[in-house]
Amino acid sequence: MDLDAGFWDERYATGDTRWDLGAVSTPLKSWFDQFTDKSLRILIPGGGRSYEAEYLYHAGFTNVHVIDLTGAPFKDLLSRCPGFPNENLLVGDFFKHQGQYDLIVEQTFFCALDLALRPKYVSQMHDLLALGGTLAGVLFDDVLNTDKPPFGGHTAEYRVLFGAVFANLSIEPCYNSIPQRAGREVWLHARKVQ
């Protein structure tokens, strides 16, 4: 299966977006609300309709960037948030993206990638973080699919995968998931210390 821009364009065009919560997830909202520095450089990869970017923008964060393989979902974000800076909406390949960020947000991007790309994902996340920067978000702690997104996984394999790159790592059961995902998510928090 080729998970290219055409695949995702078709999913948006046909409304096959079951991963889309229609709002910022509770775990991420709680995390975002802890930050007072509104100038943090934030990246949301595979951001889709990016309710997270909308939430951060309305909360006063001034340096939020979203990258997605297709620009189709950005139209929806801009309709909800017309003042969001167009130059911060990036259409392209996450694995070719360059930059330095203080925070990188994980929300259904990891589970949308081909399983073979997971080590490359972890390495790229580490490269994109500034020293002291944090990757955080929600991962499925459930098998899910093996032939199409969303691809699942389990805490033990995540610890090995992320632990190979991040010395400062925490993966714990998510205590504030939405009801449909309760007991099936873990909170990932990885800090770049070297």
N, C-alpha and C positions, 0 to 999 in steps of 0.2 A: 504494500500500500504506500503510495506516494503522498506524504503529508505536506504538500507544497501549498503555495498561495491559492491555487485553483481549488484544492480540496476545502480550504477554510472559506473561500469566497462562496462556494456552493452551500456550505453549512449555514452561513449567514443568510444567503438568498432564500433558502428553503425553510428557514426558521428552525433548523435542527441544531439548537443550541441549549441542550438540556443541562449543560454545566453552568449556564448563566443564571445566577441567583437573582438578578434584577436589583441588586443593592450591594453595598460593601459588606463583606462577611463580618460577623460579630467578632471573631478573634482578631482580625486586622484592625477593625475600628477601635477595639480596646487598646491595641498596641499603638496605633497612631495617636490616640488621645494622651499618651504619656509624654509626647515630645513637645517641648516649648520652643526649640530652635526652628523657626519656620523657613530658614535658608538652607536647610539640609539638601544635599544633592540626592534625589530619589529616582530610582529606575523601576519601572514596572514592565518586565518582559512578558511577551505574549499577552499583553494587557486587554485585548479584545475591547469590549464596550467600556471597560475600565471605570467601574463604579468607585474603585479605590482612588483613581486620579481625581475624579469628581469630588469625592469626600475631602481629599487632601487640599485641593484647590479652594473649596469653600471654607476650609479650616484655616486658610491663610498661608499655606505652604507655597513658596514662590519658585521652586526649582524642581518641579516634578516632570519626569520624562517617561513616555510610554513608547515601547517598540513592539511592533507586531509584523508578522509576515505579510499581512494584507491591510489595506487602509479601510476596508469595508466597515468595520465596527467603529471607526473614528467618527463617522458621520453621526452616529447615535450619541457619542460622547459630546460632540460639539453642539448638537441640538439641545442637550440638557445643560450644557456648560459653555455658552457661546464665547465667553471671554478667555477660555483656555488657550494658551499660546500655541498656534499652529506649528511653530518651529520645534516644539517639544513633543510633537506626535511624529514618530519615526517609523516609516515603512521600510522594512528590511530584514535581513537575516541576523538574528541575535548572535550567532556564532562569529559573525564578522564585525559586530559592533565594537567600537572602542570608546573609552571614556573612563572616568573615575567617579564613583558614587559613594555616598556615606551610608545609604540604605538601599537595599534591593528587596523588592516585595515579591513573594511567591504566592500566587493564587491561580491554580489550575493550569499553569504553564508546564510544569514538570510532568504532569500526567498526560499532557497532550503530545509530548515528544516520543519519537520512536525509542524503544527501550535501549537500543544500541548507542544512543546519544547521551545517556545519563552520565557517564564519566566525563564526557566533553562539557556537558552542562555545568557540572560541579567545578571543573577547571576554569571555565569561562566566567562563572560567577565570582570565583576567587580573584581572577585577573581584573574584573571590573570594579571590585571594591577597593576603596582607598584604605590605607593602613588604619586599622581601628574601625573600619566599616562593618556593617551587619547585613547579612542575608537572613530574612525571617519570613515566615508564612506557614501555610497549611499544606500538608501532604496527606494523601489518602493512605490509611492503614488498612487496606483491603485489597484483595486480589484483583477485583474488577475485570477488565478485559486483557487479553494477551494478543488479540489480532487487530484491534482498533482503539482509538482513544475513547474514553479515558483509560490509561494504563495504570494499574495499581501497584502496590508493593507493600512491604512491611517494615516496621521499625528496625528490626535487626539488620536488614540489608541496607537501609538508609544510613545507619550508624557506620557501617563499613565503608560505604560509598563516600559519604561526606567527611567521615573521620580521616580518610586518606589525604585530605587536603586541608581541612579546618581543624586546628588543634583545640580551639575553643568552640565546643559544639554541645548543644542540648536538643534532644528530641523527646518530647513528652506527650502523653495523651492530651488532646485538646479538651479543655473543660467547658468551653463556651461555644461549641459548634451549633449550627442551626439544627433543629430537630431531625430533619431528613438525613443529616450526616453525623449525628451524635454516635459516639463510639466507633466511628470509622475514620477519624482524622487524628493526626498528630501535629503538634506545633514544632516547627523547625526554627532554631535560632543558632546561627553560625557567625562568629566574629573573626575577621581577618586580623591576626596578631603578628604575622610575619610575611 
